[in-house]
């Protein structure tokens, strides 16, 4: 094949997926810091040639797991890697789910590239102090469910996307852990919902209406 010829879209996208997967492995193994990881991901998404993509990993050491470097196109890739206090959740053209009884790492990075993440903290065992969630959503998104009363701090950068957090009327408890959610959404979104364990969206709407009615009645009684 003539190296001067432009790659086909299929070949370029396949190489892009391999590069992104390799970058995730490097980050999970502490070969690169979060800021550099985000910069290289952005360059991978913008790359228009094989050479541009190859440069993103050419200065990195060889990965010990050769399987991690081969990612078939149009396949769901879910990677969960825990390194000490860090955790990496990756959804490429697919999804990753955490729900029920589980213990998140102190700092979890969620990468949703043409995919989605569903993180349910309603029954999670959160350690004392701050638990951080960094979401990087590119043409994908994350839905995060939290219980009423949990201390939730949110922030992030949205480019043609959004970070949405509809809080609860229940005041956060100072003795509860704090869940800090931030990140970057490019043509994607992060939706943080307050739900009781096992509560459906319909049940939540009913509960929220009752809470609003109770607050209104309390306000009237104080007048």
C-alpha positions as CSV (number, residue, x, y, z in Angstrom):
1,X,0.0,0.0,0.0
2,X,1.3,3.5,-0.9
3,X,2.1,5.3,2.4
4,X,1.3,8.6,0.7
5,X,-2.3,7.6,0.1
6,X,-4.9,8.8,2.7
7,X,-6.3,5.9,4.8
8,X,-9.8,4.8,4.4
9,X,-12.3,6.0,7.1
10,X,-12.6,2.4,8.3
11,X,-8.9,1.9,8.7
12,X,-8.5,5.3,10.4
13,X,-11.3,4.7,12.9
14,X,-9.9,1.2,13.7
15,X,-6.5,2.7,14.4
16,X,-8.1,5.5,16.5
17,X,-9.8,2.9,18.6
18,X,-6.5,1.0,19.1
19,X,-4.8,4.2,20.1
20,X,-7.5,5.2,22.6
21,X,-7.5,1.8,24.1
22,X,-3.7,1.9,24.5
23,X,-3.9,5.3,26.1
24,X,-6.4,4.0,28.6
25,X,-4.0,1.2,29.5
26,X,-1.1,3.6,30.0
27,X,-3.2,5.8,32.2
28,X,-4.4,2.8,34.3
29,X,-0.8,1.8,34.8
30,X,0.3,5.3,35.9
31,X,2.4,5.8,32.8
32,X,0.7,9.2,32.2
33,X,-1.1,11.7,34.4
34,X,-4.7,12.6,34.0
35,X,-4.1,16.0,32.3
36,X,-1.8,14.4,29.7
37,X,-4.2,11.5,29.3
38,X,-7.0,14.0,28.4
39,X,-4.8,15.9,26.0
40,X,-3.8,12.8,24.1
41,X,-7.4,11.6,23.9
42,X,-8.4,15.0,22.4
43,X,-5.6,14.7,19.9
44,X,-6.7,11.1,19.0
45,X,-10.2,12.3,18.4
46,X,-9.0,15.1,16.1
47,X,-6.3,13.0,14.2
48,X,-6.8,12.8,10.5
49,X,-3.9,10.5,9.6
50,X,-2.3,7.2,10.8
51,X,1.0,9.1,11.5
52,X,-0.8,11.5,13.9
53,X,-2.3,8.6,15.8
54,X,1.0,6.7,15.9
55,X,2.8,9.7,17.4
56,X,0.5,9.6,20.4
57,X,2.0,6.3,21.7
58,X,5.4,6.3,20.0
59,X,7.1,7.7,23.1
60,X,5.4,5.3,25.5
61,X,6.8,2.0,26.8
62,X,5.5,-1.3,25.3
63,X,2.3,-2.6,26.8
64,X,2.7,-5.9,28.5
65,X,-0.7,-7.1,27.4
66,X,-0.8,-7.4,23.6
67,X,-4.5,-8.2,23.6
68,X,-5.2,-4.7,24.9
69,X,-3.8,-3.3,21.7
70,X,-6.2,-5.1,19.4
71,X,-9.8,-3.8,19.5
72,X,-12.1,-4.9,16.8
73,X,-14.3,-2.2,15.3
74,X,-18.0,-2.1,16.2
75,X,-17.4,-4.1,19.4
76,X,-18.4,-3.3,22.9
77,X,-15.2,-2.7,25.0
78,X,-15.6,-2.5,28.8
79,X,-12.5,-2.2,30.8
80,X,-12.4,-2.0,34.6
81,X,-8.9,-1.5,36.0
82,X,-8.2,-0.8,39.6
83,X,-4.8,0.5,40.6
84,X,-4.5,1.3,44.3
85,X,-6.9,4.3,44.8
86,X,-7.7,4.7,41.1
87,X,-10.2,3.0,38.8
88,X,-10.8,3.3,35.1
89,X,-14.1,2.5,33.4
90,X,-14.2,2.6,29.6
91,X,-17.1,2.3,27.3
92,X,-16.3,2.4,23.6
93,X,-19.3,1.9,21.3
94,X,-21.0,0.2,24.2
95,X,-21.7,0.6,27.9
96,X,-20.4,0.1,31.4
97,X,-22.6,-0.4,34.4
98,X,-22.0,-0.3,38.2
99,X,-25.0,-0.8,40.4
100,X,-26.1,-2.6,43.6
101,X,-23.6,-3.1,46.4
102,X,-20.1,-2.0,45.2
103,X,-17.2,-0.1,46.5
104,X,-15.8,2.6,44.1
105,X,-12.2,3.7,44.1
106,X,-11.2,7.0,45.7
107,X,-10.8,8.4,42.2
108,X,-12.7,6.9,39.2
109,X,-12.2,8.1,35.6
110,X,-15.0,7.2,33.2
111,X,-14.4,7.4,29.5
112,X,-17.5,7.1,27.3
113,X,-16.6,7.3,23.6
114,X,-19.7,6.7,21.5
115,X,-21.0,4.8,24.5
116,X,-22.5,5.2,27.9
117,X,-21.9,4.6,31.6
118,X,-24.5,3.9,34.2
119,X,-23.2,4.4,37.7
120,X,-25.6,3.8,40.6
121,X,-24.3,5.0,44.0
122,X,-27.6,4.4,45.9
123,X,-26.3,1.2,47.5
124,X,-22.6,1.8,47.0
125,X,-20.2,1.6,50.0
126,X,-18.6,5.1,49.8
127,X,-15.5,5.5,52.0
128,X,-15.3,8.5,54.4
129,X,-14.2,11.8,52.8
130,X,-14.3,12.7,49.2
131,X,-14.8,10.2,46.3
132,X,-14.0,11.7,42.9
133,X,-15.6,10.8,39.6
134,X,-14.1,12.3,36.4
135,X,-16.3,11.7,33.3
136,X,-14.9,12.2,29.8
137,X,-17.8,11.8,27.5
138,X,-17.2,12.2,23.7
139,X,-20.4,11.7,21.7
140,X,-21.5,9.6,24.7
141,X,-22.8,10.1,28.2
142,X,-23.0,9.0,31.8
143,X,-26.1,8.6,34.0
144,X,-25.2,8.8,37.7
145,X,-27.8,8.0,40.4
146,X,-27.3,9.2,43.9
147,X,-29.4,8.8,47.1
148,X,-31.1,11.8,48.7
149,X,-29.0,13.5,51.4
150,X,-25.6,12.5,49.9
151,X,-23.2,15.4,49.6
152,X,-22.7,15.8,45.8
153,X,-20.4,18.4,44.3
154,X,-20.6,18.9,40.5
155,X,-18.7,20.8,37.9
156,X,-17.3,20.4,34.4
157,X,-16.9,21.7,30.9
158,X,-19.6,21.0,28.4
159,X,-19.0,21.6,24.6
160,X,-22.3,21.1,22.7
161,X,-23.3,18.9,25.7
162,X,-24.1,19.4,29.3
163,X,-23.8,18.5,33.0
164,X,-27.2,18.3,34.6
165,X,-27.8,17.8,38.3
166,X,-31.3,18.1,39.8
167,X,-30.8,18.1,43.5
168,X,-33.1,16.9,46.3
169,X,-34.9,19.1,48.8
170,X,-33.4,16.9,51.5
171,X,-30.4,18.7,53.1
172,X,-27.1,17.0,52.7
173,X,-25.7,15.4,55.9
174,X,-22.3,16.7,57.1
175,X,-21.3,13.3,58.4
176,X,-21.9,11.6,55.1
177,X,-19.2,11.0,52.4
178,X,-18.9,13.5,49.5
179,X,-19.2,12.5,45.9
180,X,-17.4,15.0,43.7
181,X,-18.3,14.7,39.9
182,X,-16.5,16.7,37.2
183,X,-15.1,16.2,33.7
184,X,-15.6,17.1,30.1
185,X,-18.6,16.4,27.8
186,X,-18.1,17.0,24.1
187,X,-21.4,16.4,22.2
188,X,-22.4,14.3,25.1
189,X,-23.7,14.7,28.6
190,X,-23.6,13.8,32.3
191,X,-26.9,13.4,34.0
192,X,-27.0,13.2,37.8
193,X,-30.3,12.0,39.3
194,X,-31.4,11.7,42.9
195,X,-33.2,8.4,43.5
196,X,-34.1,6.3,46.5
197,X,-32.8,2.7,46.3
198,X,-35.1,0.8,43.9
199,X,-37.0,3.9,43.0
200,X,-38.1,4.3,39.4
201,X,-38.2,7.6,37.6
202,X,-42.0,7.7,37.9
203,X,-41.8,7.0,41.7
204,X,-39.2,9.8,41.9
205,X,-41.4,12.3,40.2
206,X,-44.2,11.5,42.6
207,X,-41.9,11.8,45.6
208,X,-40.5,15.1,44.4
209,X,-44.0,16.5,43.9
210,X,-44.9,15.5,47.5
211,X,-41.7,17.1,48.8
212,X,-42.5,20.3,46.9
213,X,-46.0,20.3,48.3
214,X,-44.7,19.7,51.8
215,X,-42.2,22.6,51.5
216,X,-45.0,24.8,50.1
217,X,-47.3,24.0,53.1
218,X,-44.4,24.5,55.6
219,X,-43.7,27.9,54.0
220,X,-47.4,28.9,54.3
221,X,-47.6,27.7,57.9
222,X,-44.6,30.0,58.8
223,X,-46.3,33.1,57.3
